[in-house]
Amino acid sequence: MSINQQFGSMFQLDSKVALVTGASKGIGEAMAYALAGFGARVIVSSRKQEAVDEAADSFKTDGLEATGIAANMGNINDIHSLVDQTVKIYGGLDIIINNAAANPVLGPLQDTDESAFEKIIDVNLKGPFELCKRAYPIMKQGGGGSIIHISSIGGLTPEAGIGIYSVSKAAIINLTKAMAQDWGADNIRVNAICPGLIKTKFSEALWNDKHSHDRFIKRIPLGRIGEPDDIAGLAVYLASAASSYCTGGIYMVDGGYASN
């Protein structure tokens, strides 16, 4: 076996079952596609069935294995059903990427009302917790697995205008560490990715505004806004055997923004 074959095989995800939330577009779709490209059977999940079917069908067109299942990460019944359907379709669950997120308010903290606060916390924190808790005995029985939470650089230092969103992402970082501590003995690895400003529909209000865009660019050493594919490679690494000794890690993908 050549060195390329030996180390290349570490990234292969053949026969693995992956569940990616918020996967019908943007970062989630890029990560789901990359996992499928390395051999995983992927559940593409988001709120609307039409959207996840469209994404899954595009994967299949490229010869990849994917199934779309709609689920609202703010609804615990949907969350439980999502895990149960995944196991029914593919027989297990090896990889989870919690990418779905909500941020219905952009502005100062005092403009965040109770309903917006609850939605942010339900989708960004409670949803991932409940999904992982539902999946835990399945992953344990299967001999382990990899959980990847998508946090944010805002989870490290609050970003102006998205205060409660930043709070929810800070909580995800500690949830990552807590799960890593509790579930390591079961060979379930838990890591978090903290993207910087990535060019997606979700963050359009930040990168499509000239003042905001220029403010970010001045602080990014690489001199550009990130693309969804910039996150996908790290997701494959954390999902695969290549990262078998990595758990509880917090990984920034921000072009160097947080280094300033």
N, C-alpha and C positions, 0 to 999 in steps of 0.2 A: 504493500500500500504506500503510495506517495504521500509526502507531507501535505500536499493540497487535499488529497482524499481524506487523510486522517483528520485534519482540522476542519475541513469543509463539512464532514459528517457530523461534527459537534453541533452544527446549526440546523441540521435536518429535523423536521417535525413530523415525519411520516407516521401515520396512524394516530397522532395526537388529536384530541378534540379541543377546539378553542372557542370561547364565547367572548365576543367583543360588543360592548354596549356603545350606543352613540355611533354606530358604524355605517350609517347610510351615506355619510359624506365626510369631508374634511379629514382630520387626523385619524378618526376611528376607521374610516374606510381605507385609508392608506395602510394602517397597521393590520387590519383584517386581510387585505389583499396580500401583504408581505408574508403573513403567517401561512396563508393558503399557498403562496408561491413556494414556500419551503416544505410543503407537504401536509400541512394541517387540514383537518376537516373543520370548517369554520361556521359558527352560527353568527350571522350578521343581525344585530338587534338595534332597534330604534323605536320611536313611538308609533310610526305609521307603517302598516303592512305593505302598502304600495311602494314606499321608499326602500324598505329592506328587500323586497322582492326584486326591485330594479337593480339594486347593488349586487345581490346574490346572482342574478341572471348574467350580469356583466362579468362576474368571476367565472361562471360556468362557460361562457363564450370563450374564455382564455384557457379552458381545460382544467379549471380548479374546482375543488369541492366546497360548496357553500349552500347554506339554507338560511332563509330569512324568517325571523320570528319577531313580531312586534311586541313591545313591552314598554310600559311607562315606569321609569325607575322611581317615580314618586308614589307608586301603588304597590303595596306589599303582595297583593294577590298576583299581580302581573309578574313580580320578581320571582315568586315561588314557582309559578307556572313556567316561566322562562327556563329555570334550571331543570324542572321536571321534564319539559319537552325536549330539552337538549339531550338528556340521558335517554329518553325514549327513542329519539332519532338515531343517536350515534353510540349509545351504550356506555357512556361515561363522560368525564369532564376532566381535562388535564391543565388547561390554561384559561385564565380569566383576565380580561383587560377591562377595567372599569373606567370608561372614557366619557360616558354620558354626563352632561352637566347642564345646569340652568343658571342664568343670571338675568332676571327680568327687570333689573333696575340699573341705571348708569347715572351716578351722581353722588353727592355727599351722603354720609351715613344717615342723616336726619330725614332723607327722602325715602329710606327703605321702610316700608310699612310692614305690618305683621304678616300679611299674606305673602309678600315677596320674601321676607325673611324665612318663613316656613317652607316655601317652595325651594329656595336655595339649599337649605339644610336637608330637606327630605331627599332631594334628587342627588345632591353632591356628596352627602355624608351618610345619611341613613340608608339610602338605596344600596350603595356599595357594601355597607356593613351587612345588611340583610341578605344580599345576594351571596356574599362569601360565606356567611353563616349557614345558609341553605346548602351550599356546595361543599362545605367542609367535610361531612362524613363520606361524601362520594369520592372526593379527592383522597382522603385518608385511606379508604378501602382500596383505591386504585394504586396505592403506593406512593402518593405524593403529587406534586404539581407546582405550577407557577402562577402567582397572582400579581398583576401589575396594576397599580392605581395611577391614574393620570391626575397629578396635582397641578401645580403652577408655580412660576417664580413668585407670584403673588402670595403663595403659601409660605414663602420664606421672608418676604418683606411686603407688606400691604401696598397695593397699587392704588393710586388716586382714582376715585370714581367707582371702584369695584370693591368696596370695603368688606361687605359681608361675604361676597364671593371669595375674597382672599382669606377670610376667617375660615370658611368651609374647607378651603384647600390646605390651610395650615393644620386643620383637624385631620385631614386625610393623611398627612405626613406622619402624625403620631399614631393614627390607626394602622398605617403600614408597619411601623416599628412594633406596635403591640401585637399584631398578628404574627409578625416574624418571630417574636419571642415565644408566643404561645404555641405556634404550630410548627416550629422548626423540627421538633422531635418526630413529627409525622411526615417529614420530608416535603413539607409545603413551604415553598419559598415565597416571600412577599416583598416586593420592591415598588418604588414610586418613581415616576418620571415627571419632572417639572419643566414643561415647555415655557419658552419665552413667548414673544409675540409671533404667532404663526398666522400666515395668510389664509384664513378660513372665513366662512360666513358668520360663524359664532363671534369672531373678534373684529368684524368689519368696522364697527364703530371706532375702534382704536387705530387701525392701519389706514382706513380710508379718509380719515380727517388729517389734513395737511399739517396742522400744528402738532397733533399727537404723533403722527408718523415721523415728522422731523425730530421730535423730542426723543423718540425711541432710537432712531438711526444714530443720533449723536452719541448714544450710550452703548451702542452695539459694536464691539471691536471688529467683527466680521463685516460690518457695514451693510447689512441687508436684513430684511424681514424673513423669517423662516418659512419653509414650505412643509406641508404635511408629510412628505417623504423623508424629511429630516428627522422625524420621530420614529419612522418605521424600522430603521435598522437597529436601533437600541431596543425596540420592542421585541424583535426577533431574537436578539442576544439574550435578553432577560427571560424569554419564554423557553429557550433551548438549553441543552446540556452544556453549552459553552459557558453558561453562568452558574454552573451547579454549586459553586461555593459562595454565591452572592445572595444574601437575604438581609432585609432591613435597610437596604441602600436607598439613597435619595439622589437621583441623577438629573442634573440640569442640562437642558438642551435649549440654549438661549443665545447662541452666538457670542457669548461672553458678557452679556448684559449684566448679570449679577456680580461679575468680578469688579465692576466699577463702584 
